[in-house]
Amino acid sequence: MNLMQNNRRDFLKHSLATAAFALPADIFGNALTTGSRVVEVKVKPEKPAKPRESIRFSVIGLNHGHIYGQTEAVIQGGGELVSVYAKEPDLLKDFVKRYPQVKVAKAEKEILEDDSIQMVVSASIPVERAPLGIRVMQHGKDFMVDKPGIVTLKQLEDVKRVQKETKRIYSIMYSERLGNPASIKAGELVQSGAIGKVVQTIGLGPHRMRPETRPDWFFDPAKAGGILCDIGSHQCDQFLYYTGSDEAQVTTSQLGNFNIPEYPKYADFGDMNVRSPKATGYIRIDWFTPDGLDTWGDGRLTILGTEGYIECRKYIDIAGRKGGNHLFLVDQKETKYYDCTGIHMPYGEQLVSDVVNRTETAMSQHHCFLATELALKAQENAYWLST
């Protein structure tokens, strides 16, 4: 019996070894690559033409650093910065240092009642943004605000009502798309049909958590809106834009506090699934960027089409390319890498033009509100993970 078992083991060992040499290499995944090289495209820096339109605008509320990107977008788009108002002397000091020509208003009312001001820009504490926007619109001015531009569904209802009554613009700057060169290039490629019909987006928004650098209101969802309402609104905007959807719903959403027990109401993780009649989307937001990464977060966007896909590595390429603004395109012919650093971002110029001409070239009002509505519903209806 022992002899028979040994002979059988030897036979099987010999047979498998022989078969391994005889079978095609691609059975084991060794010959699935084509050997073609990645085509690298350095997008030529664009020198935008001088804006055709101009407006006078003011700033109210400086509570988030995004106010500087917002202000620059409007200035580059043809806006003249006139005045600023903020309650906090330290924030005001920094802003005036950056823009020494700006007039410091003594009160919000001074700006709202200045008939020469056409638009107000704000990055105030999130819960204060919608009420400010309503006051701005009721004074006959347009409003551009940092995300989250609205933090409750009741606020959304009020803003939509006043916007409809006044016919003013309420624009939320979803900067992960509107202020990122790779995202702008992705939109151009999608609209040109480079990857066929878009069927899904995957948006990842990791951030680094340093509680000591954040004000107390940041950790209070009643004041800041919460992780899906806040950062998630970026991703909802992108889902709607790249899939060409004008209607959508949240199918599932989840929240969890895994690493900051000192702020029990705050979620440092959130994800959600969305869908429209055209496509689906998955969104994940977290505050777990490790210190070993050389930037605040490895934000990524993947756009899947019927003829290819696009991946944007917006802030860093951990594979080794320097800087940010990386885009990869894979289609039926080849793989391309785009360095998008020189791409012009037209949001500011488009918004200024919209203020002057009463158009919707920067973003439709419906799109602006729908992206926020999805984020708000995901936040409000999320399943809280047991941690």
HELIX and SHEET records of a PDB file:
HELIX    1   1 ASN A    2  ALA A   22  1                                  21    
HELIX    2   2 ALA A   25  PHE A   28  5                                   4    
HELIX    3   3 HIS A   66  GLN A   76  1                                  11    
HELIX    4   4 PRO A   89  ARG A   98  1                                  10    
HELIX    5   5 GLU A  108  LEU A  112  1                                   5    
HELIX    6   6 PRO A  126  GLN A  138  1                                  13    
HELIX    7   7 LEU A  153  THR A  166  1                                  14    
HELIX    8   8 SER A  175  LEU A  178  1                                   4    
HELIX    9   9 PRO A  181  GLN A  191  1                                  11    
HELIX   10  10 PRO A  211  THR A  213  5                                   3    
HELIX   11  11 ASP A  216  PHE A  219  5                                   4    
HELIX   12  12 PRO A  221  ALA A  224  1                                   4    
HELIX   13  13 ILE A  227  THR A  243  1                                  17    
HELIX   14  14 TYR A  347  ASN A  357  1                                  11    
HELIX   15  15 GLN A  365  GLU A  380  1                                  16    
SHEET    1   A10 VAL A  39  LYS A  42  0                                        
SHEET    2   A10 THR A 335  ASP A 339  1                                        
SHEET    3   A10 HIS A 326  VAL A 330 -1                                        
SHEET    4   A10 GLY A 308  ARG A 313 -1                                        
SHEET    5   A10 ARG A 300  GLY A 305 -1                                        
SHEET    6   A10 VAL A 198  PRO A 206 -1                                        
SHEET    7   A10 THR A 280  ASP A 286  1                                        
SHEET    8   A10 PHE A 269  ARG A 275 -1                                        
SHEET    9   A10 GLN A 249  GLY A 256 -1                                        
SHEET   10   A10 TYR A 383  TRP A 384  1                                        
SHEET    1   B 6 LYS A 103  VAL A 104  0                                        
SHEET    2   B 6 GLY A  79  TYR A  85  1                                        
SHEET    3   B 6 ILE A  55  LEU A  62  1                                        
SHEET    4   B 6 MET A 119  ALA A 123  1                                        
SHEET    5   B 6 ASP A 142  ASP A 146  1                                        
SHEET    6   B 6 TYR A 170  MET A 173  1                                        
END                                                                             
